[in-house]
Amino acid sequence: MRAIDKIIWHCAATPEGRDVSVDTIRSWHVDPAPRGRGWSDIGYHYVITLDGVVHEGRPLDRPGAHTQGHNRNSIGLCYVGGVDAQMRPKDTRTPEQRRALYKLTEGLMKRFPGATVHGHNEFAAKACPSFDVQSDWGAYRLTLEIAREEFDEEDEDAPDAGPRPA
């Protein structure tokens, strides 16, 4: 397996609400020019559709084609959407996509300890993924930490049920 040190979030740059399949994105990448890019496979390792379903793209054991200069040691995640009807950058993630993106990222971070999370826009002069990943991921992680602390406090305050009489 490749050494992974980055998980990079992307958007498909498709209009808000437009349902685009992983096969469509794959064709944009593999079809010959001028219709496509002529690549060997889809550039992303995972694509998250509007309904929050995570689709596998390029196998993890192969470098992606999603962030120039960073493909060798990264995993590319892409959500369908990312622009408004006028093709301007916009965070269009559905609640289902947000949950899927967070859960997928958490799972990958467990599998690849030490990997850091980034947006494509941290490595290129692009809007992709159309929001600040550091702020978004940080807020999610903080919310999880607060929830864990509250759960631990509730657990400490719970009366000891002890053994039940026979």
Contact map, one row per residue, 1 for C-alpha under 8 A:
1110000000000000000000000000000000000000000000000000000000011000000000000000000000000000000000000000000000000000000000000000000000000000000000000000000000000000000000
1111000000000000000000000000000000000000000000000000000000001110000000011000000000000000000000000000000000000000000000000000000000000000000000000000000000000000000000
1111100000000000000000000000000000000000000000000000000000000000000000001000000000000000000000000000000000000000000000000000000000000000000000000000000000000000000000
0111111000000000000000000000000000000000000000000000000000000000000000001110000000000000000000000000000000000001001000000000000000000000000000000000000000000000000000
0011111000000000000000000000000000000000000000000000000000000000000000001100000000000000000000000000000000000001011100000000000000000000000000000000000000000000000000
0001111100000000000000000000000000000000000000000000000000000000000000001110000000000000000000000000000000000000001111000000000000000000000000000000000000000000000000
0001111110000000000000000000000000000000000000000000000000000000000000000111100000000000000000000000000010000000001111000000000000000000000000000000000000000000000000
0000011111000000000000000000000000000000000000000000000000000000000000000111100000000000000000000000000000000000000011110000000000000000000000000000000000000000000000
0000001111100000000000000000000000000000000000000000000000000000000000000001111000000000000000000000000000000000000011110000000010001000000000000000000000000000000000
0000000111110000000000000000000000000000000000000000000000000000000000000001111000000000000000000000000000000000000000110000000110000000000000000000000000000000000000
0000000011111100000000000000000000000000000000000000000000000000000000000000011111000000000000000000000000000000000000000000000111000000000000000000000000000000000000
0000000001111100000000001000000000000000000000000000000000000000000000000000011111000000000000000000000000000000000000000000000000000000000000000000000000000000000000
0000000000111110000000000000000000000000000000000000000000000000000000000000000111100010100000000000000000000000000000000000000100000000000000000000000000000000000000
0000000000111111010100000000000000000000000000000000000000000000000000000000000111110010000000000000000000000000000000000000000000000000000000000000000000000000000000
0000000000001111110000000000000000000000000000000000000000000000000000000000000011111110000000000000000000000000000000000000000000000000000000000000000000000000000000
0000000000000111110000000000000000000000000000000000000000000000000000000000000011111000000100000000000000000000000000000000000000000000000000000000000000000000000000
0000000000000011111000000000000000000000000000000100000000000000000000000000000010000000000100000000000000000000000000000000000000000000000000000000000000000000000000
0000000000000111111100000000000000000000000000000000000000000000000000000000000010000000000000000000000000000000000000000000000000000000000000000000000000000000000000
0000000000000000111110000000000000000000000000001100000000000000000000000000000100000000000000000000000000000000000000000000000000000000000000000000000000000000000000
0000000000000100011111011000000000000000000000001000000000000000000000000000000100000000000000000000000000000000000000000000000000000000000000000000000000000000000000
0000000000000000001111111000000000000000000000001000000000000000000000000000000000000000000000000000000000000000000000000000000000000000000000000000000000000000000000
0000000000000000000111111100000000000000000000101000001010000000000000000000000000000000000000000000000000000000000000000000000000000000000000000000000000000000000000
0000000000000000000011111110000000000000000000000000000000000000000000000000000000000000000000000000000000000000000000000000000000000000000000000000000000000000000000
0000000000000000000111111111000000000000000000000000000000000000000000000000000000000000000000000000000000000000000000000000000000000000000000000000000000000000000000
0000000000010000000111111111100000000000010000000000000000000000000000000000000000000000000000000000000000000000000000000000000000000000000000000000000000000000000000
0000000000000000000001111111110000000000111000000000000010000000000000000000000000000000000000000000000000000000000000000000000000000000000000000000000000000000000000
0000000000000000000000111111111000010000010000000000000000000000000000000000000000000000000000000000000000000000000000000000000000000000000000000000000000000000000000
0000000000000000000000011111111000111000000000000000000000000000000000000000000000000000000000000000000000000000000000000000000000000000000000000000000000000000000000
0000000000000000000000001111111000011111111000000000000000000000000000000000000000000000000000000000000000000000000000000000000000000000000000000000000000000000000000
0000000000000000000000000111111100011111110000000000000000000000000000000000000000000000000000000000000000000000000000000000000000000000000000000000000000000000000000
0000000000000000000000000011111110111110000000000000000000000000000000000000000000000000000000000000000000000000000000000000000000000000000000000000000000000000000000
0000000000000000000000000000011111111110000000000000000000000000000000000000000000000000000000000000000000000000000000000000000000000000000000000000000000000000000000
0000000000000000000000000000001111111100000000000000000000000000000000000000000000000000000000000000000000000000000000000000000000000000000000000000000000000000000000
0000000000000000000000000000000111111000000000000000000000000000000000000000000000000000000000000000000000000000000000000000000000000000000000000000000000000000000000
0000000000000000000000000001001111111000000000000000000000000000000000000000000000000000000000000000000000000000000000000000000000000000000000000000000000000000000000
0000000000000000000000000011111111111100000000000000000000000000000000000000000000000000000000000000000000000000000000000000000000000000000000000000000000000000000000
0000000000000000000000000001111111111110000000000000000000000000000000000000000000000000000000000000000000000000000000000000000000000000000000000000000000000000000000
0000000000000000000000000000111110011111000000000000000000000000000000000000000000000000000000000000000000000000000000000000000000000000000000000000000000000000000000
0000000000000000000000000000111100001111111000000000000000000000000000000000000000000000000000000000000000000000000000000000000000000000000000000000000000000000000000
0000000000000000000000000000110000000111110000000000000000000000000000000000000000000000000000000000000000000000000000000000000000000000000000000000000000000000000000
0000000000000000000000000100110000000011111000000000000001000000000000000000000000000000000000000000000000000000000000000000000000000000000000000000000000000000000000
0000000000000000000000001110110000000011111110000000000011000001100000000000000000000000000000000000000000000000000000000000000000000000000000000000000000000000000000
0000000000000000000000000100100000000010111110000000000011000001110000000001000000000000000000000000000000000000000000000000000000000000000000000000000000000000000000
0000000000000000000000000000000000000000011111100000000011000001110000000011110000000000000000000000000000000000000000000000000000000000000000000000000000000000000000
0000000000000000000000000000000000000000011111100000000111110001000000000011100000000000000000000000000000000000000000000000000000000000000000000000000000000000000000
0000000000000000000000000000000000000000000111110000011111000000000000000001110000000000000000000000000000000000000000000000000000000000000000000000000000000000000000
0000000000000000000001000000000000000000000111111000011110000000000000000000111100000000000000000000000000000000000000000000000000000000000000000000000000000000000000
0000000000000000000000000000000000000000000001111111111000000000000000000000111100000000000000001001100000000000000000000000000000000000000000000000000000000000000000
0000000000000000001111000000000000000000000000111111111000000000000000000000001100000000000000001000000000000000000000000000000000000000000000000000000000000000000000
0000000000000000101000000000000000000000000000011111100000000000000000000000001110000000000011011000000000000000000000000000000000000000000000000000000000000000000000
0000000000000000000000000000000000000000000000011111100000000000000000000000000000000000000001011000000000000000000000000000000000000000000000000000000000000000000000
0000000000000000000000000000000000000000000000011111110000000000000000000000000000000000000001111111000000000000000000000000000000000000000000000000000000000000000000
0000000000000000000000000000000000000000000000011111111000000000000000000000000000000000000000001001000000000000000000000000000000000000000000000000000000000000000000
0000000000000000000000000000000000000000000001111001111100000000000000000000000000000000000000000001000000000000000000000000000000000000000000000000000000000000000000
0000000000000000000001000000000000000000000001111000111110000000000000000000000000000000000000000000000000000000000000000000000000000000000000000000000000000000000000
0000000000000000000000000000000000000000000011100000011111100000000000000000000000000000000000000000000000000000000000000000000000000000000000000000000000000000000000
0000000000000000000001000100000000000000011111100000001111100000000000000000000000000000000000000000000000000000000000000000000000000000000000000000000000000000000000
0000000000000000000000000000000000000000111111000000000111110101000000000000000000000000000000000000000000000000000000000000000000000000000000000000000000000000000000
0000000000000000000000000000000000000000000010000000000111111100000000000000000000000000000000000000000000000000000000000000000000000000000000000000000000000000000000
1000000000000000000000000000000000000000000010000000000001111110000000000010000000000000000000000000000000000000000000000000000000000000000000000000000000000000000000
1100000000000000000000000000000000000000000000000000000000111110000000000000000000000000000000000000000000000000000000000000000000000000000000000000000000000000000000
0100000000000000000000000000000000000000000000000000000001111111000000000000000000000000000000000000000000000000000000000000000000000000000000000000000000000000000000
0100000000000000000000000000000000000000000000000000000000011111100000111110000000000000000000000000000000000000000000000000000000000000000000000000000000000000000000
0000000000000000000000000000000000000000011110000000000001000111110000110111000000000000000000000000000000000000000000000000000000000000000000000000000000000000000000
0000000000000000000000000000000000000000011100000000000000000011111100100000000000000000000000000000000000000000000000000000000000000000000000000000000000000000000000
0000000000000000000000000000000000000000001100000000000000000001111100100001000000000000000000000000000000000000000000000000000000000000000000000000000000000000000000
0000000000000000000000000000000000000000000000000000000000000000111111100001000000000000000000000000000000000000000000010011000000000000000000000000000000000000000000
0000000000000000000000000000000000000000000000000000000000000000111111100000000000000000000000000000000000000000000000000000000000000000000000000000000000000000000000
0000000000000000000000000000000000000000000000000000000000000000001111110000000000000000000000000000000000000000000000000000000000000000000000000000000000000000000000
0000000000000000000000000000000000000000000000000000000000000000001111111100000000000000000000000000000000000000000000000000000000000000000000000000000000000000000000
0000000000000000000000000000000000000000000000000000000000000011111111111110000000000000000000000000000000000000000000000000000000000000000000000000000000000000000000
0100000000000000000000000000000000000000000000000000000000000011000011111100000000000000000000000000000000000000000000000000000000000000000000000000000000000000000000
0111110000000000000000000000000000000000000000000000000000000010000001111110000000000000000000000000000000000000000000000000000000000000000000000000000000000000000000
0001111100000000000000000000000000000000000000000000000000000011000001111111000000000000000000000000000000000000000000000000000000000000000000000000000000000000000000
0001011100000000000000000000000000000000000110000000000000010011000000101111100000000000000000000000000000000000000000000000000000000000000000000000000000000000000000
0000001111000000000000000000000000000000001111000000000000000001011000000111110000000000000000000000000000000000000000000000000000000000000000000000000000000000000000
0000001111000000000000000000000000000000000111110000000000000000000000000011111000000000000000000000100000000000000000000000000000000000000000000000000000000000000000
0000000011110000000000000000000000000000000101110000000000000000000000000001111100000000000000000000000000000000000000000000000000000000000000000000000000000000000000
0000000011110000000000000000000000000000000000111100000000000000000000000000111111000000000010001000100000000000000000000000000000000000000000000000000000000000000000
0000000000111100001100000000000000000000000000111100000000000000000000000000011111000000000010000000000000000000000000000000000000000000000000000000000000000000000000
0000000000111111110000000000000000000000000000000100000000000000000000000000001111100000001110000000000000000000000000000000000000000000000000000000000000000000000000
0000000000111111000000000000000000000000000000000000000000000000000000000000001111110000111110000000000000000000000000000000000111000000000000000000000000000000000000
0000000000001111000000000000000000000000000000000000000000000000000000000000000011111111111100000000000000000000000000000000000001000000000000000000000000000000000000
0000000000000111000000000000000000000000000000000000000000000000000000000000000001111111110100000000000000000000000000000000000000000000000000000000000000000000000000
0000000000000011000000000000000000000000000000000000000000000000000000000000000000111111000000000000000000000000000000000000000000000000000000000000000000000000000000
0000000000000010000000000000000000000000000000000000000000000000000000000000000000111111000000000000000000000000000000000000000000000000000000000000000000000000000000
0000000000001110000000000000000000000000000000000000000000000000000000000000000000111111100000000000000000000000000000000000000000000000000000000000000000000000000000
0000000000000000000000000000000000000000000000000000000000000000000000000000000000111111110000000000000000000000000000000000000000000000000000000000000000000000000000
0000000000001000000000000000000000000000000000000000000000000000000000000000000001110011111000000000000000000000000000000000001101000000000000000000000000000000000000
0000000000000000000000000000000000000000000000000000000000000000000000000000000001110001111100000000000000000000000000000000000001100000000000000000000000000000000000
0000000000000000000000000000000000000000000000000000000000000000000000000000000011100000111110000000000000000000000000000000000011100000000000000000000000000000000000
0000000000000001100000000000000000000000000000000000000000000000000000000000000011110000011111000000000000000000000000000000000000000000000000000000000000000000000000
0000000000000000000000000000000000000000000000000100000000000000000000000000001111000000001111111100000000000000000000000000000000000000000000000000000000000000000000
0000000000000000000000000000000000000000000000000111000000000000000000000000000000000000000111111100000000000000000000000000000000000000000000000000000000000000000000
0000000000000000000000000000000000000000000000000001000000000000000000000000000000000000000011111110000000000000000000000000000000000000000000000000000000000000000000
0000000000000000000000000000000000000000000000000111000000000000000000000000000000000000000011111111000000000000000000000000000000000000000000000000000000000000000000
0000000000000000000000000000000000000000000000011111100000000000000000000000001000000000000011111111100000000000000000000000000000000000000000000000000000000000000000
0000000000000000000000000000000000000000000000000001000000000000000000000000000000000000000011111111110000000000000000000000000000000000000000000000000000000000000000
0000000000000000000000000000000000000000000000000001000000000000000000000000000000000000000000111111111000000000000000000000000000000000000000000000000000000000000000
0000000000000000000000000000000000000000000000010001110000000000000000000000000000000000000000011111111100000000000000000000000000000000000000000000000000000000000000
0000000000000000000000000000000000000000000000010000000000000000000000000000101000000000000000001111111110000000000000000000000000000000000000000000000000000000000000
0000000000000000000000000000000000000000000000000000000000000000000000000000000000000000000000000111111111000000000000000000000000000000100100000000000000000000000000
0000000000000000000000000000000000000000000000000000000000000000000000000000000000000000000000000011111111100000000000000000000000000000000000000000000000000000000000
0000000000000000000000000000000000000000000000000000000000000000000000000000000000000000000000000001111111110000000000000000000000000000000000000000000000000000000000
0000001000000000000000000000000000000000000000000000000000000000000000000000000000000000000000000000111111111000000000000000000000000000000000000000000000000000000000
0000000000000000000000000000000000000000000000000000000000000000000000000000000000000000000000000000011111111100000000000000000000000000000000000000000000000000000000
0000000000000000000000000000000000000000000000000000000000000000000000000000000000000000000000000000001111111110000000000000000000000000000000000000000000000000000000
0000000000000000000000000000000000000000000000000000000000000000000000000000000000000000000000000000000111111111000000000000000000000000000000000000000000000000000000
0000000000000000000000000000000000000000000000000000000000000000000000000000000000000000000000000000000011111111111100000000000000000000000000000000000000000000000000
0000000000000000000000000000000000000000000000000000000000000000000000000000000000000000000000000000000001111111100000000000000000000000000000000000000000000000000000
0000000000000000000000000000000000000000000000000000000000000000000000000000000000000000000000000000000000111111100000000000000000000000000000000000000000000000000000
0001100000000000000000000000000000000000000000000000000000000000000000000000000000000000000000000000000000011111111000000000000000000000000000000000000000000000000000
0000000000000000000000000000000000000000000000000000000000000000000000000000000000000000000000000000000000001111111000000000000000000000000000000000000000000000000000
0000100000000000000000000000000000000000000000000000000000000000000000000000000000000000000000000000000000001001111100000000000000000000000000000000000000000000000000
0001111000000000000000000000000000000000000000000000000000000000000000000000000000000000000000000000000000001001111110000000000000000000000000000000000000000000000000
0000111000000000000000000000000000000000000000000000000000000000000000000000000000000000000000000000000000001000011111000000000000000000000000000000000000000000000000
0000011110000000000000000000000000000000000000000000000000000000000000000000000000000000000000000000000000000000001111100000000000001100100000000000000000000000000000
0000011110000000000000000000000000000000000000000000000000000000000000000000000000000000000000000000000000000000000111110100000000001100000000000000000000000000000000
0000000111000000000000000000000000000000000000000000000000000000000000000000000000000000000000000000000000000000000011111110000110011100000000000000000000000000000000
0000000111000000000000000000000000000000000000000000000000000000001000000000000000000000000000000000000000000000000001111111011110000000000000000000000000000000000000
0000000000000000000000000000000000000000000000000000000000000000000000000000000000000000000000000000000000000000000000111111111110000000000000000000000000000000000000
0000000000000000000000000000000000000000000000000000000000000000000000000000000000000000000000000000000000000000000001111111100000000000000000000000000000000000000000
0000000000000000000000000000000000000000000000000000000000000000001000000000000000000000000000000000000000000000000000111111100000000000000000000000000000000000000000
0000000000000000000000000000000000000000000000000000000000000000001000000000000000000000000000000000000000000000000000011111110000000000000000000000000000000000000000
0000000000000000000000000000000000000000000000000000000000000000000000000000000000000000000000000000000000000000000000001111111000000000000000000000000000000000000000
0000000000000000000000000000000000000000000000000000000000000000000000000000000000000000000000000000000000000000000000011001111100000000000000000000000000000000000000
0000000000000000000000000000000000000000000000000000000000000000000000000000000000000000100000000000000000000000000000011000111111100000000000000000000000000000000000
0000000001101000000000000000000000000000000000000000000000000000000000000000000001000000100000000000000000000000000000111000011111100000000000000000000000000000000000
0000000011100000000000000000000000000000000000000000000000000000000000000000000001000000001000000000000000000000000000111000001111111000000000000000000000000000000000
0000000000100000000000000000000000000000000000000000000000000000000000000000000001100000111000000000000000000000000000000000001111110000000000000000000000000000000000
0000000000000000000000000000000000000000000000000000000000000000000000000000000000000000011000000000000000000000000000000000001111111001000000000000000000000000000000
0000000000000000000000000000000000000000000000000000000000000000000000000000000000000000000000000000000000000000000000100000000011111111000000000000000000000000000000
0000000010000000000000000000000000000000000000000000000000000000000000000000000000000000000000000000000000000000000011100000000010111111110000000000000000000000000000
0000000000000000000000000000000000000000000000000000000000000000000000000000000000000000000000000000000000000000000011100000000000011111110000000000000000000000000000
0000000000000000000000000000000000000000000000000000000000000000000000000000000000000000000000000000000000000000000000000000000000011111111000000000000000000000000000
0000000000000000000000000000000000000000000000000000000000000000000000000000000000000000000000000000000000000000000000000000000000111111111100000000000000000000000000
0000000000000000000000000000000000000000000000000000000000000000000000000000000000000000000000000000010000000000000010000000000000001111111110000000000000000000000000
0000000000000000000000000000000000000000000000000000000000000000000000000000000000000000000000000000000000000000000000000000000000001111111111000000000000000000000000
0000000000000000000000000000000000000000000000000000000000000000000000000000000000000000000000000000000000000000000000000000000000000011111111100000000000000000000000
0000000000000000000000000000000000000000000000000000000000000000000000000000000000000000000000000000010000000000000000000000000000000001111111110000000000000000000000
0000000000000000000000000000000000000000000000000000000000000000000000000000000000000000000000000000000000000000000000000000000000000000111111111000000000000000000000
0000000000000000000000000000000000000000000000000000000000000000000000000000000000000000000000000000000000000000000000000000000000000000011111111100000000000000000000
0000000000000000000000000000000000000000000000000000000000000000000000000000000000000000000000000000000000000000000000000000000000000000001111111110000000000000000000
0000000000000000000000000000000000000000000000000000000000000000000000000000000000000000000000000000000000000000000000000000000000000000000111111111000000000000000000
0000000000000000000000000000000000000000000000000000000000000000000000000000000000000000000000000000000000000000000000000000000000000000000011111111100000000000000000
0000000000000000000000000000000000000000000000000000000000000000000000000000000000000000000000000000000000000000000000000000000000000000000001111111110000000000000000
0000000000000000000000000000000000000000000000000000000000000000000000000000000000000000000000000000000000000000000000000000000000000000000000111111111000000000000000
0000000000000000000000000000000000000000000000000000000000000000000000000000000000000000000000000000000000000000000000000000000000000000000000011111111100000000000000
0000000000000000000000000000000000000000000000000000000000000000000000000000000000000000000000000000000000000000000000000000000000000000000000001111111110000000000000
0000000000000000000000000000000000000000000000000000000000000000000000000000000000000000000000000000000000000000000000000000000000000000000000000111111111000000000000
0000000000000000000000000000000000000000000000000000000000000000000000000000000000000000000000000000000000000000000000000000000000000000000000000011111111100000000000
0000000000000000000000000000000000000000000000000000000000000000000000000000000000000000000000000000000000000000000000000000000000000000000000000001111111110000000000
0000000000000000000000000000000000000000000000000000000000000000000000000000000000000000000000000000000000000000000000000000000000000000000000000000111111111000000000
0000000000000000000000000000000000000000000000000000000000000000000000000000000000000000000000000000000000000000000000000000000000000000000000000000011111111100000000
0000000000000000000000000000000000000000000000000000000000000000000000000000000000000000000000000000000000000000000000000000000000000000000000000000001111111100000000
0000000000000000000000000000000000000000000000000000000000000000000000000000000000000000000000000000000000000000000000000000000000000000000000000000000111111100000000
0000000000000000000000000000000000000000000000000000000000000000000000000000000000000000000000000000000000000000000000000000000000000000000000000000000011111110000000
0000000000000000000000000000000000000000000000000000000000000000000000000000000000000000000000000000000000000000000000000000000000000000000000000000000001111111000000
0000000000000000000000000000000000000000000000000000000000000000000000000000000000000000000000000000000000000000000000000000000000000000000000000000000000001111100000
0000000000000000000000000000000000000000000000000000000000000000000000000000000000000000000000000000000000000000000000000000000000000000000000000000000000000111110000
0000000000000000000000000000000000000000000000000000000000000000000000000000000000000000000000000000000000000000000000000000000000000000000000000000000000000011111100
0000000000000000000000000000000000000000000000000000000000000000000000000000000000000000000000000000000000000000000000000000000000000000000000000000000000000001111100
0000000000000000000000000000000000000000000000000000000000000000000000000000000000000000000000000000000000000000000000000000000000000000000000000000000000000000111110
0000000000000000000000000000000000000000000000000000000000000000000000000000000000000000000000000000000000000000000000000000000000000000000000000000000000000000111111
0000000000000000000000000000000000000000000000000000000000000000000000000000000000000000000000000000000000000000000000000000000000000000000000000000000000000000001111
0000000000000000000000000000000000000000000000000000000000000000000000000000000000000000000000000000000000000000000000000000000000000000000000000000000000000000000111
